[in-house]
C-alpha cells in the first residue's frame, strides 16, 4: 500500500495502462504531475476519468479566468477544512503570478479585488446548507463545476490521504515535499474544451444539469454522479436508504455535531451497518474514517477490493455533493426567474 494513499494501492504512473494511462497522460500534460490526489482513485479507472474530466472542463478550460476558478477551489477547500487542497490551491495562485493574493487569503484577509472577494465568499458559502451567496460572475457552468468537483475531491482527499500530508509548493524549482509530490505544469492557453470527454466513452451517462447549459462541464458532472452512484451496489437497499437519509439530513454538509451520525444506522444488521457507516463518513466527515474501519468492511466480503473501496467512498462523497448541487441549481433557477 502506498505511503501517501490510505486504504488502497494506487496505480503508479509507470505501471498505468488503458484508461488510467490515458487520464494520467492528459492530466500530466495539462495540469500537474501525477501526485497522490490524482492517484488515489486510480484503482477505479471510471471514477478517476470522470473526476479528471470535470476538473479539466470546469476549472482548467473555458471563458472564466483560471485564477478566478482557482479562488473558487480554494474557498471550497478552506470551508471543508481540507488542508492538503487548500495548500495546493494557494501554491497554484502563486504560480499563476499572484503571490500577493495567495498570501492575503492565507492570512485570512479578503482579497483587495471586490470580484475576487465575492467569488471566494460564494465558494465558501456552498459548504453551508441553504441558498449560497450570490455568484458574482459568469459563466455559471464553470464556477458550479469547479465548486462541485472541489467538494468531491476534498472528501476523497480527507478520506484517502494521510493526515498531515502537504503537497509542497507545486513549483518545479523547489524541493518536493515528498517523493511523488505534484508539480504544477506551465499554464497553457490552447486547451480545447471537451478534450477529456472521449475518456468518458462507455461510462454511465447521467442527465446533464440545467446549469451545465450543454457545456462539457455539465456532461462531466453528470457522468461523475452516475459513475459514483454505482457504488450503491456495494450496499443493501436498506443500507443505501439509511445512507441517503443521514446525508440528506445534513444537506451533504459537515455536521455541527458528529456524535449522532450513526444513530439512523443502528437498525441495520451489523454487517450492513459497517459499509453504510463508511459511506456516511465519506460524505459528511471523511477525515474521521479510519484504516481499521475500512479493513473491517473489506473483511465482511472477500470479494471487496481496492476498486470496491474507491467506489464506496466515491458513492458517499457524491451523495453529499448531490445535495450541494441541488442547492446551487435551485438558487440559479430562482435567480433566473427573478431576473
C-alpha positions in Angstrom: 0.0 0.0 0.0 1.3 3.5 -0.9 2.8 5.6 1.9 0.8 8.6 0.6 -2.6 7.0 -0.1 -4.6 5.2 2.5 -6.8 2.1 2.2 -5.8 1.2 -1.4 -2.7 0.7 -3.6 -2.9 3.3 -6.3 -1.6 2.7 -9.8 1.9 4.2 -10.3 2.3 6.2 -13.5 5.0 3.9 -14.8 2.6 0.9 -14.4 -0.5 2.5 -15.8 -2.3 1.2 -18.8 -5.6 1.6 -20.6 -8.0 4.3 -19.2 -5.7 5.1 -16.3 -2.8 5.7 -18.5 -4.8 8.0 -20.8 -6.1 10.0 -17.9 -2.6 10.3 -16.4 -1.2 11.4 -19.7 -3.7 14.2 -20.2 -3.5 15.3 -16.5 0.3 15.3 -16.6 0.4 17.3 -19.8 -2.3 19.9 -18.8 -2.3 20.3 -15.1 0.4 18.7 -12.9 2.5 15.6 -12.4 0.5 12.7 -11.0 0.5 13.2 -7.3 -1.5 11.3 -4.6 -4.6 13.3 -5.0 -4.8 12.0 -8.6 -3.6 8.5 -8.0 -5.9 7.9 -5.1 -8.9 6.9 -7.3 -6.9 5.0 -9.9 -8.0 1.6 -8.6 -11.4 2.6 -10.1 -10.5 4.0 -13.5 -14.1 5.1 -14.2 -14.1 7.3 -11.1 -10.6 8.6 -12.0 -11.7 9.5 -15.5 -14.9 11.2 -14.6 -13.3 13.2 -11.8 -10.5 14.4 -14.0 -12.9 15.3 -16.8 -14.9 17.6 -14.5 -11.7 19.1 -13.2 -10.5 19.8 -16.7 -13.7 21.0 -18.3 -14.8 23.2 -15.4 -11.6 24.5 -13.8 -8.9 24.4 -16.5 -10.6 25.5 -19.7 -13.4 27.8 -20.7 -14.2 31.5 -20.6 -13.6 32.3 -17.0 -10.0 33.1 -15.9 -8.4 30.1 -14.3 -7.2 32.3 -11.5 -10.7 33.1 -10.6 -11.7 29.4 -10.6 -8.7 28.6 -8.5 -10.1 31.0 -5.9 -13.3 29.0 -6.0 -11.5 25.7 -5.5 -9.5 27.4 -2.7 -12.6 28.8 -1.0 -14.4 25.4 -1.0 -11.3 23.6 0.3 -11.0 26.1 3.2 -14.6 25.7 4.1 -14.2 21.9 4.1 -11.0 22.2 6.3 -9.1 20.3 3.6 -5.5 21.5 4.3 -3.9 19.5 1.5 -6.1 21.0 -1.2 -6.0 24.5 0.5 -2.2 24.5 0.3 -2.2 23.2 -3.3 -4.5 26.0 -4.5 -2.5 28.6 -2.6 0.5 27.3 -4.4 -1.3 27.4 -7.7 -2.2 31.1 -7.1 1.5 31.9 -6.5 2.5 30.0 -9.7 -0.2 31.9 -11.6 1.6 35.1 -10.7 -0.4 36.2 -7.7 1.6 35.6 -4.6 0.1 38.7 -3.0 -3.4 37.3 -3.4 -2.4 33.9 -2.0 -0.7 35.5 1.0 -3.7 37.7 1.7 -6.1 34.7 1.6 -3.7 32.6 3.7 -3.7 35.4 6.4 -7.5 35.4 6.4 -7.7 38.8 4.7 -10.3 39.5 2.0 -8.8 39.9 -1.5 -8.4 43.6 -2.5 -10.3 43.0 -5.7 -14.1 43.0 -4.9 -14.9 40.4 -7.5 -12.2 38.1 -6.2 -13.6 38.6 -2.7 -17.1 37.8 -3.8 -16.0 34.6 -5.6 -14.2 33.4 -2.5 -17.3 34.2 -0.3 -19.5 32.4 -2.8 -17.3 29.3 -2.8 -17.2 29.2 1.0 -20.9 29.6 1.2 -21.5 26.4 -0.8 -20.4 24.4 2.2 -23.3 25.7 4.2 -26.9 24.3 3.7 -29.3 26.6 2.1 -29.1 29.2 -0.6 -25.4 30.1 -1.3 -24.2 33.7 -1.6 -24.9 35.3 -5.0 -22.5 34.1 -7.7 -20.8 37.3 -8.8 -19.8 36.3 -12.3 -20.5 34.2 -15.4 -20.1 31.5 -16.8 -22.2 29.6 -14.3 -21.2 26.1 -15.5 -17.5 26.7 -15.0 -17.9 28.1 -11.5 -20.5 25.5 -10.4 -18.4 22.7 -11.9 -15.3 23.9 -10.2 -17.0 24.2 -6.8 -18.6 20.7 -7.1 -15.5 18.8 -8.2 -13.7 20.6 -5.3 -16.3 19.3 -2.8 -15.8 15.8 -4.2 -12.0 15.9 -4.3 -11.9 17.4 -0.8 -13.9 14.5 0.6 -11.8 11.9 -1.2 -8.6 13.5 -0.1 -9.7 13.7 3.5 -10.7 10.1 3.4 -7.8 8.7 1.5 -4.6 10.8 2.1 -2.8 10.7 5.4 -3.5 13.4 7.9 -0.7 16.0 7.9 0.4 15.3 4.3 1.1 18.6 2.5 1.7 19.0 -1.3 4.6 21.4 -1.2 4.7 24.5 -3.4 4.0 22.7 -6.7 6.8 24.8 -8.1 9.2 22.7 -10.2 12.1 24.8 -8.9 11.5 23.9 -5.3 12.4 20.7 -3.4 9.3 18.4 -3.4 7.6 17.8 -0.1 7.8 14.1 -0.6 8.6 11.6 -3.4 5.9 11.8 -6.0 4.6 15.2 -4.8 2.7 17.1 -7.5 4.5 19.7 -9.7 2.4 22.3 -11.5 2.8 22.4 -15.3 3.3 25.6 -17.2 -0.1 27.2 -17.9 -1.4 26.7 -21.4 -4.0 28.7 -23.2 -4.6 26.4 -26.1 -6.6 23.8 -24.2 -9.7 22.8 -26.2 -13.0 22.5 -24.3 -14.3 18.9 -24.4 -11.0 17.2 -25.0 -11.5 15.0 -21.9 -14.9 13.7 -23.0 -13.5 10.9 -25.1 -12.2 9.4 -21.8 -15.8 9.0 -20.7 -16.8 6.8 -23.6 -18.7 3.7 -22.4 -19.2 5.1 -18.8 -22.7 5.5 -17.4 -24.4 8.6 -18.7 -26.3 10.8 -16.2 -28.7 13.5 -17.1 -26.7 16.8 -17.6 -27.8 19.5 -15.2 -29.7 22.6 -16.4 -26.9 24.8 -15.2 -24.5 23.0 -17.4 -26.2 24.6 -20.4 -24.9 22.0 -22.8 -21.2 22.5 -21.8 -18.6 19.8 -21.4 -18.6 20.6 -17.7 -22.2 19.7 -17.4 -21.6 16.4 -19.2 -18.7 15.6 -17.0 -20.6 16.3 -13.8 -23.5 14.0 -14.9 -21.0 11.2 -15.7 -19.3 11.6 -12.3 -22.6 11.4 -10.5 -23.7 8.4 -12.5 -20.3 6.6 -12.1 -20.1 7.2 -8.3 -23.8 6.2 -7.9 -22.8 2.7 -9.0 -21.1 2.3 -5.6 -24.6 1.9 -4.1 -24.4 -1.7 -5.4 -21.9 -2.4 -2.6 -24.6 -1.9 0.0 -28.0 -3.4 0.6 -31.1 -1.4 -0.4 -31.8 -0.8 3.3 -28.2 0.4 3.9 -28.4 2.7 0.9 -31.6 4.3 2.2 -30.0 4.8 5.6 -27.0 6.5 4.0 -29.2 8.7 1.9 -31.3 9.6 5.0 -28.3 10.6 7.1 -26.6 12.6 4.3 -29.9 14.3 3.4 -30.5 15.4 6.9 -27.3 17.4 6.7 -27.8 18.5 3.1 -24.4 16.9 2.4 -22.5 19.4 4.6 -20.2 18.8 7.6 -22.3 18.2 10.7 -22.2 20.6 13.6 -22.4 17.6 15.9 -20.8 14.3 14.7 -22.0 12.3 17.7 -25.3 11.3 16.1 -24.3 10.3 12.6 -24.6 6.5 13.4 -28.0 6.6 15.2 -30.1 6.2 12.0 -27.8 3.2 11.0 -28.4 1.4 14.3 -31.4 -0.6 12.9 -29.2 -2.2 10.2 -27.6 -5.6 10.8 -24.0 -5.2 11.8 -22.6 -6.4 8.5 -24.7 -3.9 6.6 -24.0 -1.1 9.1 -20.2 -1.2 8.6 -20.4 -0.3 4.9 -23.2 2.3 5.5 -21.0 3.9 8.1 -18.1 4.3 5.7 -20.3 5.9 3.1 -21.8 8.4 5.6 -18.3 9.4 6.8 -17.1 9.8 3.2 -19.9 12.2 2.6 -20.0 14.2 5.8 -16.9 13.7 7.9 -14.3 12.0 5.7 -11.3 12.7 7.9 -12.8 10.6 10.7 -12.6 7.4 8.5 -10.0 5.1 9.9 -7.9 2.3 8.4 -9.4 -0.2 10.8 -13.0 0.7 9.7 -12.1 0.2 6.1 -10.4 -3.1 6.9 -13.4 -4.3 8.9 -15.7 -3.6 5.9 -13.4 -5.4 3.5 -13.3 -8.3 5.8 -17.1 -8.8 5.5 -16.7 -10.0 1.9 -13.5 -11.4 0.5 -14.5 -10.1 -3.0 -14.1 -6.5 -1.8 -11.1 -4.9 -3.5 -9.3 -1.6 -3.9 -11.7 -1.0 -6.8 -14.7 -1.5 -4.4 -13.2 0.7 -1.7 -12.8 3.6 -4.1 -16.4 3.1 -5.3 -17.9 3.0 -1.8 -16.1 6.2 -0.8 -17.0 7.9 -4.1 -20.6 6.9 -3.6 -20.7 8.6 -0.1 -18.9 11.6 -1.3 -21.1 12.2 -4.3 -24.2 11.6 -2.3 -23.2 14.6 -0.3 -22.1 16.6 -3.4 -25.5 15.9 -4.9 -27.2 18.0 -2.2 -24.8 20.8 -2.8 -25.5 20.7 -6.5 -29.3 20.7 -5.8 -28.9 23.8 -3.7 -26.8 25.6 -6.3 -29.3 24.6 -9.0 -32.2 25.9 -7.0 -30.5 29.2 -6.3 -29.6 29.5 -10.0 -33.2 28.8 -11.1 -34.7 31.2 -8.6 -32.2 33.9 -9.7 -33.1 33.4 -13.4 -36.8 33.7 -12.6 -36.4 36.9 -10.7 -34.1 38.5 -13.2 
